[in-house]
Amino acid sequence: MADIVIDRVVKEFGSFRALQEVSLTVNDGEFVALLGPSGCGKTTLLRIIAGLETQTSGRVVIGGQDVSNLAPRKRGLAMVFQNYAVFPHMTVFENVAFGLRMQKAPAAEIKRKVERAAALLHIETYLDRYPAKLSGGQRQRVAVARALAVEPAVLLMDEPLSNLDALLRLEMRTELKAVLREAGTTTIYVTHDQTEAMGLADRIAVMYGGKIDQIGSPLEIYATPATRFVGGFIGSPPMNFIKVQCSQGMAKIGDASLPCPMTAQSLELGLRGEDASLSANGSGIPFDVRVVEPMGSHLLLTGSIDGQPARIVAPPTAKVNAGERVGLTVDPTRVTWIDSATGRALARA
């Protein structure tokens, strides 16, 4: 078993509290992404799990063992960093074998495990090459293979794809998901890229201000954000937030009326751009189009609803021009209501 329990972990740097009683359980074999902007505490939390930082208070338990005070090498984990961290003077085989040799594994075992890890990452034909003769994507595969070769109970990854170009990131993301599913390794993956988190993870922990704002499956977090921050951080384009007035359980915007909760004085309508449709006769929620961007699979319309900025996704064949007003229809079950005072989502009406 290699489940991970992060129990009320606090990290302070002088008077600054970087982590505020973070608790999280990662199940055996699960892939969890820590997602958030720079400075939210995700890398600090990863380094505490790895033993590279010491928590101010709280515990880290791996496989039922409290490892809070253990050295990194005794925690049964491996880590892949943002930079490739491969040794230029060693061949690919020697790089992948490095951790096994540090463990003083027998030569036959080293050969077997290196070849297995190389096959998983499709670098078996490069074992005799030096890193200088590899592309960036191939070098990153070497770094992942080196981590997997030691068959760690836990794999920690700190933005491992951020140095690759867009096409290589997509290729590596696909390979990584397939490899880790086959290996069955418990994985925690730090990223600021929501596309990576959505595509790779079984669950996503969205972090903000040293706390976890929400944890759930990618689709759950996308469809039902728990806070204004999560709704605005997840999705491309991000969720629109429109301040509305709610009276007798209904919010009226233009010709449209939407049922709204009565538990807050000040409400915001959270609406994803793809959850609004252009009405046939121009009725519904009035949307003033300012910019039309053809994106191939869709049109991205930038404009305003009731004087407030918004972005709407329309079909690529839609006849919409900048400067005109169109009407939007909205499914009430697809919207999120936000309490403006707290920034938290309310129960749907």
SERO-4910 file (N, C-alpha, C, O; in steps of 0.05 Angstrom, whole numbers):
BEGIN
 pado doro    nc1    nc2    nc3   cac1   cac2   cac3    cc1    cc2    cc3    oc1    oc2    oc3
  Met    A     17    -24      0      0      0      0     17     25      0     37     27     15
  Ala    A     10     45    -17     25     70    -18      7     93    -18     10    112    -33
  Asp    A    -14     92      0    -31    115      2    -16    137     18      2    132     33
  Ile    A    -24    162     13    -11    185     26    -32    201     41    -53    207     31
  Val    A    -26    206     67    -44    223     83    -28    248     92     -8    246    106
  Ile    A    -38    271     83    -27    296     91    -46    307    113    -68    314    106
  Asp    A    -36    309    137    -54    314    160    -47    342    172    -28    344    187
  Arg    A    -64    361    166    -63    388    178    -34    400    177    -24    409    197
  Val    A    -23    399    153      5    409    150      5    440    148     -9    452    132
  Val    A     22    451    164     26    480    165     56    485    158     73    471    168
  Lys    A     61    505    142     89    513    137     91    544    139     77    558    125
  Glu    A    109    552    156    113    581    160    142    588    153    161    574    161
  Phe    A    145    610    139    172    621    134    173    648    148    164    668    138
  Gly    A    183    648    173    182    671    189    153    678    196    139    661    208
  Ser    A    144    702    190    117    710    196     97    703    174     73    706    176
  Phe    A    108    692    151     91    685    129     83    656    130     99    638    132
  Arg    A     57    651    129     46    624    130     40    615    101     21    623     89
  Ala    A     58    597     91     55    588     63     34    567     60     21    565     39
  Leu    A     31    550     80     10    529     80     -6    531    105      4    534    127
  Gln    A    -33    530    102    -51    535    125    -67    510    131    -89    506    121
  Glu    A    -56    493    147    -69    468    156    -81    453    132   -105    448    131
  Val    A    -64    445    114    -72    430     90    -75    401     97    -57    388    109
  Ser    A    -98    389     90   -103    361     94   -112    349     67   -128    361     53
  Leu    A   -101    326     61   -107    313     35   -100    284     37    -79    276     48
  Thr    A   -117    266     26   -111    238     25   -110    229     -4   -128    235    -20
  Val    A    -88    216    -11    -84    206    -39    -84    175    -36    -68    164    -22
  Asn    A   -103    163    -50   -106    134    -48    -84    119    -63    -71    130    -80
  Asp    A    -80     94    -55    -60     77    -67    -65     75    -97    -87     68   -106
  Gly    A    -44     81   -113    -47     80   -142    -61    103   -156    -64    103   -180
  Glu    A    -69    123   -140    -83    146   -151    -64    167   -162    -42    170   -152
  Phe    A    -74    182   -181    -59    205   -193    -73    230   -184    -96    235   -193
  Val    A    -61    246   -167    -73    271   -158    -55    295   -167    -31    294   -163
  Ala    A    -68    315   -179    -54    339   -187    -58    361   -167    -81    366   -158
  Leu    A    -37    375   -159    -39    399   -144    -37    422   -163    -17    427   -176
  Leu    A    -60    436   -167    -62    457   -187    -67    484   -174    -83    487   -156
  Gly    A    -53    504   -185    -57    531   -174    -37    550   -186    -18    542   -199
  Pro    A    -41    576   -181    -23    597   -191      4    597   -176      6    584   -155
  Ser    A     23    611   -185     49    614   -171     44    626   -144     28    645   -141
  Gly    A     57    615   -123     55    625    -96     32    614    -80     28    623    -58
  Cys    A     18    594    -91     -5    583    -77      3    562    -56    -13    555    -39
  Gly    A     28    552    -57     37    533    -38     40    504    -48     47    486    -33
  Lys    A     34    500    -74     34    473    -84     62    460    -84     64    436    -77
  Thr    A     82    475    -93    109    463    -93    120    460    -64    134    441    -59
  Thr    A    113    478    -47    121    476    -19    110    450     -7    123    436      7
  Leu    A     84    445    -12     72    420     -2     85    395    -14     90    376      1
  Leu    A     92    396    -40    105    373    -52    133    369    -39    141    346    -34
  Arg    A    147    390    -34    174    387    -22    172    377      7    190    363     16
  Ile    A    150    384     21    147    373     48    141    343     46    152    327     63
  Ile    A    125    334     27    120    305     23    146    291     17    151    269     27
  Ala    A    163    304      1    189    291     -7    209    292     15    229    277     14
  Gly    A    206    309     35    225    312     56    246    332     51    266    334     65
  Leu    A    242    348     30    261    369     23    256    395     38    273    412     40
  Glu    A    232    397     50    225    418     69    213    405     93    201    383     92
  Thr    A    215    419    116    204    409    141    179    425    148    180    450    149
  Gln    A    157    412    153    132    425    160    135    438    188    150    428    205
  Thr    A    121    460    192    121    473    218    104    457    238    111    454    261
  Ser    A     82    446    228     66    427    244     51    409    225     49    415    201
  Gly    A     39    388    235     24    369    219     41    344    213     64    342    221
  Arg    A     29    326    198     42    300    192     39    293    163     21    302    149
  Val    A     59    277    154     57    264    128     60    234    132     79    224    144
  Val    A     39    219    124     39    190    128     38    176    100     21    182     84
  Ile    A     57    158     95     58    144     70     57    114     76     73    103     91
  Gly    A     37    101     65     33     72     69     30     65     98     39     44    107
  Gly    A     17     82    113     12     77    141     35     84    160     32     82    184
  Gln    A     57     94    149     80    101    165     83    131    166     83    145    145
  Asp    A     86    142    190     91    171    193    120    177    184    139    168    197
  Val    A    123    191    162    149    197    151    157    226    155    176    236    143
  Ser    A    143    240    173    146    269    176    175    276    183    185    297    175
  Asn    A    189    259    197    216    265    206    237    247    193    260    247    201
  Leu    A    229    233    172    248    215    158    263    230    136    252    249    124
  Ala    A    287    222    131    303    233    108    289    226     82    276    205     81
  Pro    A    293    242     61    280    236     35    285    207     25    267    194     14
  Arg    A    310    198     28    317    172     17    303    149     31    302    126     21
  Lys    A    292    154     55    279    133     70    249    133     67    234    119     81
  Arg    A    238    150     49    209    153     46    198    135     24    173    135     21
  Gly    A    214    121      9    204    103    -12    191    118    -35    172    108    -46
  Leu    A    203    141    -42    191    156    -64    212    165    -83    236    164    -78
  Ala    A    203    174   -107    221    185   -127    209    211   -136    185    216   -133
  Met    A    226    229   -147    217    256   -155    227    263   -182    250    258   -189
  Val    A    210    275   -198    218    285   -225    214    316   -224    193    326   -217
  Phe    A    236    330   -230    236    359   -227    228    373   -254    226    360   -275
  Gln    A    226    399   -252    219    416   -275    240    415   -296    235    411   -320
  Asn    A    266    417   -288    287    414   -307    294    384   -310    286    368   -293
  Tyr    A    307    377   -331    311    349   -338    328    334   -317    323    310   -311
  Ala    A    348    348   -306    365    336   -285    377    309   -293    378    291   -277
  Val    A    385    307   -319    399    283   -327    429    290   -328    437    313   -332
  Phe    A    445    269   -324    474    272   -322    486    272   -351    484    251   -364
  Pro    A    498    294   -360    507    295   -388    530    276   -394    534    268   -417
  His    A    545    268   -374    569    251   -378    561    221   -377    579    204   -381
  Met    A    536    215   -373    527    187   -371    509    181   -395    495    199   -405
  Thr    A    509    156   -404    491    147   -425    463    146   -413    459    149   -389
  Val    A    443    142   -431    416    139   -422    413    116   -403    400    118   -382
  Phe    A    426     93   -409    425     70   -391    436     77   -364    424     71   -343
  Glu    A    459     91   -363    471     98   -337    454    118   -322    452    116   -297
  Asn    A    441    136   -336    423    155   -323    399    140   -310    393    145   -287
  Val    A    386    123   -325    363    108   -315    371     90   -292    356     85   -273
  Ala    A    396     79   -293    405     60   -273    415     74   -248    421     60   -228
  Phe    A    417    100   -248    431    115   -226    419    108   -199    434    101   -180
  Gly    A    393    110   -196    380    105   -170    384     77   -161    388     72   -137
  Leu    A    383     58   -180    386     30   -173    415     24   -163    419      9   -145
  Arg    A    434     38   -176    462     34   -167    467     46   -140    482     36   -124
  Met    A    453     68   -134    455     80   -107    443     61    -86    452     61    -63
  Gln    A    424     44    -94    413     24    -76    429     -1    -75    422    -20    -61
  Lys    A    451     -2    -91    468    -25    -93    453    -50   -102    458    -72    -92
  Ala    A    436    -46   -122    421    -69   -133    440    -86   -150    459    -76   -161
  Pro    A    435   -112   -152    452   -130   -168    451   -122   -198    430   -111   -207
  Ala    A    472   -127   -213    474   -119   -241    451   -130   -257    440   -116   -274
  Ala    A    443   -155   -253    422   -167   -269    395   -153   -264    379   -149   -282
  Glu    A    391   -146   -238    366   -131   -231    366   -104   -244    345    -94   -253
  Ile    A    389    -90   -243    391    -64   -255    385    -65   -285    369    -49   -295
  Lys    A    396    -84   -299    391    -87   -327    361    -92   -333    350    -80   -351
  Arg    A    349   -109   -318    321   -116   -322    303    -92   -317    285    -86   -333
  Lys    A    308    -77   -295    291    -55   -288    295    -31   -307    276    -17   -313
  Val    A    320    -27   -315    325     -5   -334    312    -10   -361    299      7   -372
  Glu    A    314    -35   -370    301    -42   -396    271    -40   -394    258    -31   -414
  Arg    A    259    -47   -372    230    -45   -369    222    -16   -369    203     -9   -382
  Ala    A    236      1   -353    229     29   -352    233     43   -379    217     60   -387
  Ala    A    254     35   -393    260     47   -419    238     39   -439    230     56   -456
  Ala    A    229     14   -437    207      5   -456    181     20   -450    167     28   -469
  Leu    A    175     25   -425    151     39   -418    151     68   -429    130     77   -438
  Leu    A    175     80   -429    177    108   -439    186    109   -468    190    131   -479
  His    A    188     86   -482    195     85   -510    223     98   -516    226    112   -535
  Ile    A    242     92   -498    269    102   -503    289     79   -504    313     83   -500
  Glu    A    279     54   -508    297     31   -508    318     32   -529    339     19   -526
  Thr    A    313     46   -551    333     47   -573    354     69   -568    373     71   -584
  Tyr    A    351     84   -546    370    106   -540    388    100   -517    403    118   -508
  Leu    A    388     76   -507    403     70   -482    433     75   -484    445     80   -463
  Asp    A    444     73   -508    473     77   -511    480    106   -517    503    113   -520
  Arg    A    460    123   -520    465    151   -528    470    168   -503    464    161   -480
  Tyr    A    483    191   -508    487    211   -487    465    232   -489    454    237   -511
  Pro    A    457    246   -467    435    265   -468    438    287   -489    418    297   -499
  Ala    A    463    295   -495    467    316   -515    456    308   -542    450    326   -559
  Lys    A    452    283   -547    442    273   -573    411    268   -572    400    256   -591
  Leu    A    399    277   -550    370    273   -547    355    299   -549    366    320   -543
  Ser    A    330    298   -557    313    322   -557    304    327   -528    308    311   -510
  Gly    A    291    351   -524    282    358   -497    261    337   -487    262    330   -464
  Gly    A    243    329   -505    223    309   -497    235    283   -489    227    270   -470
  Gln    A    256    274   -504    269    249   -498    284    250   -472    285    231   -457
  Arg    A    297    274   -466    311    277   -441    291    275   -417    297    264   -396
  Gln    A    267    287   -421    247    286   -400    238    257   -396    232    249   -373
  Arg    A    236    242   -417    229    214   -415    250    198   -399    244    181   -383
  Val    A    276    206   -403    297    193   -388    294    199   -358    297    181   -341
  Ala    A    287    224   -351    283    231   -323    260    215   -310    262    207   -288
  Val    A    239    212   -325    216    197   -315    223    167   -313    216    154   -293
  Ala    A    237    157   -333    245    128   -332    264    123   -308    261    102   -295
  Arg    A    282    142   -302    299    139   -279    283    137   -253    290    121   -235
  Ala    A    262    153   -251    245    153   -227    230    127   -225    228    115   -203
  Leu    A    219    117   -247    203     93   -247    220     68   -244    211     47   -233
  Ala    A    246     69   -252    263     45   -250    267     35   -222    269     11   -218
  Val    A    266     53   -202    270     44   -175    244     33   -162    244     26   -139
  Glu    A    223     33   -179    197     23   -170    188     35   -144    184     22   -124
  Pro    A    186     62   -144    179     76   -119    150     71   -110    133     66   -127
  Ala    A    145     73    -84    118     71    -75    102     96    -83     78     95    -88
  Val    A    117    119    -84    104    145    -91    122    159   -111    146    160   -108
  Leu    A    109    171   -131    123    188   -150    113    216   -148     89    222   -149
  Leu    A    132    235   -144    126    263   -141    137    277   -166    160    273   -174
  Met    A    120    294   -179    128    308   -203    123    337   -201    100    346   -195
  Asp    A    144    354   -205    142    382   -202    143    396   -229    165    402   -239
  Glu    A    120    401   -241    118    415   -267    138    403   -287    154    418   -299
  Pro    A    137    376   -292    158    364   -308    156    370   -338    175    365   -353
  Leu    A    134    381   -347    130    386   -376    132    415   -383    129    422   -407
  Ser    A    137    432   -364    135    461   -369    157    472   -388    153    493   -400
  Asn    A    179    457   -390    201    466   -408    198    457   -436    215    463   -453
  Leu    A    177    441   -442    173    430   -469    155    449   -485    138    463   -474
  Asp    A    157    447   -512    139    463   -528    111    450   -528    108    427   -518
  Ala    A     92    463   -540     64    454   -537     59    426   -549     45    410   -536
  Leu    A     71    421   -572     67    394   -584     79    372   -568     68    351   -564
  Leu    A    104    377   -558    117    357   -541    102    353   -514    101    331   -504
  Arg    A     91    375   -503     76    372   -479     52    354   -483     46    337   -466
  Leu    A     38    357   -505     15    340   -511     23    311   -514     10    293   -504
  Glu    A     46    306   -528     55    279   -532     64    267   -506     57    244   -500
  Met    A     79    282   -490     88    271   -464     65    267   -445     66    248   -429
  Arg    A     45    284   -446     22    281   -428      8    254   -434      0    240   -415
  Thr    A      4    248   -459     -9    223   -467      8    199   -458     -3    180   -447
  Glu    A     34    200   -463     52    178   -455     52    175   -425     51    152   -415
  Leu    A     54    197   -411     56    196   -382     31    183   -369     33    167   -351
  Lys    A      8    190   -379    -17    179   -368    -18    149   -373    -26    134   -355
  Ala    A    -10    140   -396    -10    111   -402     10     96   -385      4     75   -375
  Val    A     34    108   -383     56     95   -367     48     92   -338     52     71   -326
  Leu    A     38    114   -326     32    113   -297      8     95   -291      6     83   -270
  Arg    A    -11     93   -310    -33     75   -307    -23     46   -307    -31     29   -291
  Glu    A     -4     40   -325      8     13   -326     25      7   -301     24    -15   -291
  Ala    A     40     27   -292     58     22   -269     42     21   -243     51      8   -224
  Gly    A     19     34   -242      3     34   -217     16     49   -194     10     43   -171
  Thr    A     32     69   -200     47     84   -180     29    106   -169     17    121   -184
  Thr    A     29    109   -143     15    132   -131     30    158   -138     54    160   -133
  Thr    A     16    177   -150     30    200   -161     17    226   -152     -8    229   -152
  Ile    A     34    245   -144     26    272   -139     40    290   -159     65    290   -161
  Tyr    A     25    306   -173     36    322   -196     29    351   -192      6    359   -190
  Val    A     50    368   -191     46    396   -187     46    410   -215     64    405   -231
  Thr    A     27    427   -219     26    442   -244      9    468   -240     -8    469   -223
  His    A     15    488   -257     -3    511   -259    -19    510   -284    -36    528   -289
  Asp    A    -16    489   -300    -29    486   -325    -55    469   -322    -53    445   -317
  Gln    A    -78    482   -324   -103    468   -319   -107    446   -339   -120    426   -333
  Thr    A    -97    449   -364   -101    429   -385    -87    403   -377    -97    381   -380
  Glu    A    -62    406   -366    -47    383   -357    -62    369   -334    -66    344   -334
  Ala    A    -71    384   -315    -85    373   -292   -111    359   -300   -116    336   -291
  Met    A   -126    371   -318   -152    360   -327   -147    334   -342   -161    314   -339
  Gly    A   -126    334   -359   -121    311   -376   -108    287   -362   -112    264   -370
  Leu    A    -92    293   -341    -76    272   -328    -89    260   -303    -88    236   -299
  Ala    A   -101    276   -287   -106    269   -259   -132    253   -256   -152    258   -270
  Asp    A   -132    235   -236   -157    223   -226   -173    244   -210   -197    246   -212
  Arg    A   -158    259   -193   -171    280   -178   -152    304   -179   -127    302   -182
  Ile    A   -164    328   -176   -148    353   -175   -153    367   -149   -176    370   -141
  Ala    A   -132    376   -136   -134    393   -112   -126    421   -121   -103    426   -127
  Val    A   -145    439   -123   -141    466   -131   -132    483   -107   -147    485    -88
  Met    A   -108    494   -108    -97    509    -86    -97    539    -91    -92    548   -113
  Tyr    A   -101    553    -69   -101    583    -71    -96    594    -43   -109    586    -23
  Gly    A    -76    611    -41    -69    624    -15    -61    604      7    -68    609     30
  Gly    A    -47    583     -1    -37    564     19    -58    544     29    -53    530     48
  Lys    A    -81    543     15   -103    525     23   -113    510     -2   -108    518    -24
  Ile    A   -126    488      3   -140    474    -18   -168    485    -20   -184    481     -2
  Asp    A   -174    498    -42   -201    509    -47   -222    487    -53   -245    489    -44
  Gln    A   -213    468    -68   -232    446    -76   -216    422    -85   -194    425    -97
  Ile    A   -225    398    -80   -214    374    -90   -236    356   -101   -257    353    -89
  Gly    A   -231    346   -125   -251    329   -138   -241    319   -165   -219    325   -173
  Ser    A   -258    304   -179   -251    295   -206   -249    320   -224   -262    340   -218
  Pro    A   -235    317   -247   -234    340   -265   -261    350   -274   -266    374   -275
  Leu    A   -279    332   -281   -306    340   -290   -322    353   -268   -337    372   -272
  Glu    A   -319    342   -243   -334    354   -221   -325    382   -215   -341    400   -211
  Ile    A   -299    387   -215   -288    414   -210   -296    433   -233   -302    456   -228
  Tyr    A   -296    423   -257   -304    440   -280   -333    447   -279   -340    471   -283
  Ala    A   -350    428   -273   -379    432   -274   -390    446   -250   -409    462   -252
  Thr    A   -379    440   -226   -390    451   -201   -367    463   -184   -361    451   -163
  Pro    A   -355    485   -192   -334    497   -176   -344    505   -149   -367    515   -146
  Ala    A   -328    501   -128   -336    508   -101   -333    537    -94   -345    547    -76
  Thr    A   -316    551   -109   -310    579   -104   -308    595   -130   -305    584   -152
  Arg    A   -309    621   -127   -305    639   -150   -277    634   -162   -274    634   -187
  Phe    A   -257    631   -145   -230    627   -155   -229    602   -173   -217    603   -194
  Val    A   -240    579   -163   -238    554   -178   -252    558   -205   -242    549   -226
  Gly    A   -276    570   -206   -290    574   -231   -275    591   -250   -275    586   -274
  Gly    A   -261    611   -240   -245    629   -257   -219    618   -265   -207    626   -285
  Phe    A   -208    598   -250   -182    587   -256   -184    563   -275   -166    559   -292
  Ile    A   -206    548   -273   -210    524   -289   -227    532   -313   -248    545   -310
  Gly    A   -219    523   -337   -234    528   -361   -222    549   -379   -208    567   -370
  Ser    A   -225    545   -405   -215    563   -425   -236    567   -447   -240    549   -463
  Pro    A   -249    590   -447   -246    613   -430   -255    608   -402   -271    589   -397
  Pro    A   -246    624   -383   -254    620   -355   -284    626   -351   -296    639   -368
  Met    A   -295    617   -329   -323    623   -323   -328    653   -321   -312    668   -311
  Asn    A   -351    662   -332   -359    690   -330   -374    694   -304   -388    676   -294
  Phe    A   -371    717   -291   -385    723   -267   -400    750   -270   -387    771   -274
  Ile    A   -426    748   -269   -443    771   -274   -459    777   -249   -474    761   -239
  Lys    A   -456    802   -238   -471    810   -215   -500    814   -222   -507    827   -242
  Val    A   -518    802   -206   -547    803   -212   -562    810   -186   -551    807   -164
  Gln    A   -587    818   -190   -605    822   -167   -625    799   -167   -636    791   -187
  Cys    A   -629    787   -143   -647    765   -140   -672    774   -125   -669    785   -103
  Ser    A   -695    770   -136   -720    778   -123   -740    755   -124   -747    745   -146
  Gln    A   -749    747   -101   -769    726    -99   -760    700   -113   -776    687   -126
  Gly    A   -734    694   -110   -724    669   -121   -718    670   -150   -712    649   -162
  Met    A   -719    693   -163   -713    695   -192   -694    718   -197   -696    739   -185
  Ala    A   -676    713   -215   -658    735   -225   -665    741   -254   -667    723   -270
  Lys    A   -670    766   -259   -679    774   -286   -656    789   -300   -645    809   -289
  Ile    A   -648    779   -324   -628    792   -340   -639    795   -368   -642    774   -382
  Gly    A   -645    819   -377   -658    822   -403   -685    809   -403   -701    813   -385
  Asp    A   -689    792   -424   -714    777   -426   -714    751   -410   -734    737   -409
  Ala    A   -691    744   -399   -688    718   -386   -692    720   -356   -685    740   -344
  Ser    A   -704    699   -345   -707    697   -316   -696    670   -307   -703    649   -319
  Leu    A   -678    670   -287   -666    646   -278   -672    642   -248   -670    662   -233
  Pro    A   -679    618   -239   -683    614   -211   -656    617   -196   -636    606   -204
  Cys    A   -657    631   -174   -632    636   -159   -637    631   -129   -659    633   -119
  Pro    A   -616    624   -114   -618    619    -86   -622    645    -71   -613    666    -80
  Met    A   -636    644    -48   -642    668    -33   -625    670     -8   -631    686     10
  Thr    A   -603    656     -7   -586    655     17   -565    676     19   -550    677     38
  Ala    A   -563    693     -1   -542    714     -1   -555    741    -10   -573    741    -27
  Gln    A   -544    762      1   -554    789     -7   -543    797    -34   -558    809    -50
  Ser    A   -518    790    -39   -505    798    -65   -497    773    -80   -482    757    -69
  Leu    A   -507    770   -104   -503    746   -119   -488    751   -145   -490    773   -157
  Glu    A   -473    731   -154   -461    732   -181   -469    707   -196   -469    685   -184
  Leu    A   -476    710   -220   -483    688   -238   -457    678   -250   -444    692   -265
  Gly    A   -449    653   -244   -426    640   -256   -434    625   -281   -450    605   -279
  Leu    A   -425    633   -304   -434    621   -329   -410    614   -347   -394    632   -354
  Arg    A   -407    589   -354   -386    582   -373   -394    589   -401   -418    587   -409
  Gly    A   -375    599   -417   -380    608   -443   -394    588   -461   -410    595   -478
  Glu    A   -387    562   -458   -398    541   -475   -426    532   -465   -439    516   -479
  Asp    A   -435    542   -442   -462    535   -431   -483    555   -439   -506    553   -430
  Ala    A   -476    575   -455   -495    594   -466   -498    589   -496   -479    585   -510
  Ser    A   -523    591   -506   -528    587   -534   -540    613   -546   -554    627   -533
  Leu    A   -534    618   -571   -545    640   -585   -575    635   -591   -582    614   -602
  Ser    A   -592    653   -582   -621    649   -587   -627    655   -616   -614    672   -629
  Ala    A   -648    642   -626   -655    645   -655   -666    673   -661   -662    683   -683
  Asn    A   -681    685   -642   -694    710   -647   -682    734   -632   -694    756   -632
  Gly    A   -659    730   -620   -646    752   -605   -657    757   -578   -648    776   -564
  Ser    A   -676    741   -568   -686    744   -541   -668    731   -521   -649    717   -529
  Gly    A   -674    734   -496   -658    722   -475   -639    742   -462   -646    765   -460
  Ile    A   -616    732   -452   -596    749   -440   -582    766   -461   -570    754   -479
  Pro    A   -583    792   -459   -570    809   -480   -540    808   -477   -529    812   -455
  Phe    A   -526    802   -500   -497    801   -500   -487    819   -522   -493    816   -545
  Asp    A   -471    840   -514   -460    859   -533   -433    849   -542   -414    848   -527
  Val    A   -431    842   -568   -406    831   -579   -386    853   -586   -393    872   -599
  Arg    A   -362    850   -575   -341    869   -581   -320    858   -600   -311    872   -619
  Val    A   -312    833   -596   -292    820   -613   -301    792   -620   -312    778   -603
  Val    A   -297    784   -645   -303    756   -654   -276    743   -663   -262    754   -680
  Glu    A   -270    721   -650   -245    707   -656   -251    679   -666   -260    662   -651
  Pro    A   -246    673   -692   -249    646   -702   -227    628   -691   -203    633   -696
  Met    A   -235    607   -677   -216    588   -665   -215    561   -678   -204    542   -667
  Gly    A   -228    559   -702   -228    533   -716   -252    517   -708   -272    515   -723
  Ser    A   -252    505   -684   -274    489   -675   -297    505   -664   -319    495   -661
  His    A   -292    531   -659   -313    548   -648   -306    578   -653   -283    584   -660
  Leu    A   -325    595   -648   -320    624   -647   -318    632   -618   -335    624   -601
  Leu    A   -298    648   -611   -297    660   -584   -306    689   -586   -294    706   -598
  Leu    A   -328    694   -572   -340    721   -573   -334    735   -547   -340    725   -525
  Thr    A   -321    758   -549   -315    774   -525   -333    799   -525   -335    813   -546
  Gly    A   -345    804   -503   -363    827   -501   -372    832   -473   -357    829   -454
  Ser    A   -398    838   -470   -408    844   -443   -437    836   -440   -452    836   -459
  Ile    A   -444    829   -415   -471    824   -407   -478    844   -385   -466    845   -364
  Asp    A   -498    860   -390   -507    880   -371   -483    898   -363   -480    906   -340
  Gly    A   -466    905   -383   -443    922   -378   -419    908   -365   -400    922   -358
  Gln    A   -421    882   -360   -399    868   -347   -386    849   -366   -399    835   -382
  Pro    A   -359    847   -366   -344    832   -386   -351    802   -386   -356    791   -365
  Ala    A   -352    790   -410   -359    762   -412   -348    751   -438   -343    766   -457
  Arg    A   -343    725   -438   -335    711   -463   -354    688   -468   -360    673   -449
  Ile    A   -363    685   -492   -382    664   -500   -370    648   -523   -357    658   -541
  Val    A   -375    622   -522   -367    604   -543   -391    598   -562   -412    591   -553
  Ala    A   -387    603   -588   -408    599   -607   -399    579   -629   -375    575   -632
  Pro    A   -418    567   -643   -410    549   -665   -394    563   -686   -398    587   -690
  Pro    A   -376    549   -700   -359    563   -720   -375    574   -744   -365    591   -758
  Thr    A   -399    564   -748   -416    573   -770   -435    596   -763   -450    606   -779
  Ala    A   -434    604   -737   -452    625   -728   -446    652   -742   -423    659   -747
  Lys    A   -468    666   -749   -465    692   -763   -466    714   -742   -488    724   -735
  Val    A   -443    721   -731   -442    742   -710   -420    762   -718   -399    754   -727
  Asn    A   -426    787   -715   -407    808   -721   -401    826   -697   -418    829   -679
  Ala    A   -377    836   -696   -370    854   -675   -387    879   -676   -393    889   -697
  Gly    A   -396    888   -652   -412    912   -651   -442    907   -649   -457    926   -644
  Glu    A   -451    882   -653   -479    877   -652   -487    864   -625   -470    854   -610
  Arg    A   -513    865   -619   -523    853   -595   -538    828   -602   -554    827   -621
  Val    A   -532    806   -588   -545    780   -592   -558    772   -566   -552    782   -545
  Gly    A   -576    752   -568   -589    741   -544   -578    714   -538   -571    699   -555
  Leu    A   -577    708   -512   -566    682   -502   -588    667   -487   -603    679   -471
  Thr    A   -589    641   -492   -606    624   -475   -587    607   -457   -566    599   -466
  Val    A   -596    602   -433   -580    589   -413   -596    567   -399   -619    571   -392
  Asp    A   -584    544   -396   -596    522   -380   -592    528   -351   -569    528   -342
  Pro    A   -613    532   -335   -609    539   -307   -594    518   -291   -581    525   -270
  Thr    A   -594    493   -300   -580    472   -285   -550    473   -289   -535    459   -276
  Arg    A   -541    489   -309   -513    490   -315   -499    515   -304   -475    519   -308
  Val    A   -513    532   -289   -500    556   -279   -491    552   -250   -501    534   -236
  Thr    A   -473    568   -241   -463    568   -213   -470    595   -200   -465    616   -212
  Trp    A   -481    594   -177   -487    619   -162   -466    624   -141   -460    606   -125
  Ile    A   -455    648   -140   -433    655   -122   -442    676   -103   -454    696   -111
  Asp    A   -436    672    -78   -441    693    -57   -418    713    -61   -395    707    -55
  Ser    A   -424    737    -69   -404    758    -74   -387    764    -49   -364    770    -51
  Ala    A   -400    762    -26   -386    770     -1   -365    749      7   -343    756     16
  Thr    A   -371    723      2   -352    702     11   -336    690    -12   -315    678     -8
  Gly    A   -346    693    -37   -333    681    -60   -339    651    -62   -328    638    -79
  Arg    A   -357    640    -46   -363    612    -46   -389    607    -62   -407    623    -62
  Ala    A   -390    583    -74   -413    575    -89   -436    568    -71   -432    558    -49
  Leu    A   -460    574    -79   -484    568    -64   -498    544    -76   -494    537   -100
  Ala    A   -516    531    -61   -531    509    -71   -549    519    -94   -560    541    -92
  Arg    A   -550    503   -115   -566    511   -138   -596    512   -131   -606    496   -117
  Ala    A   -609    532   -143   -637    536   -137   -654    513   -149   -678    513   -146
***
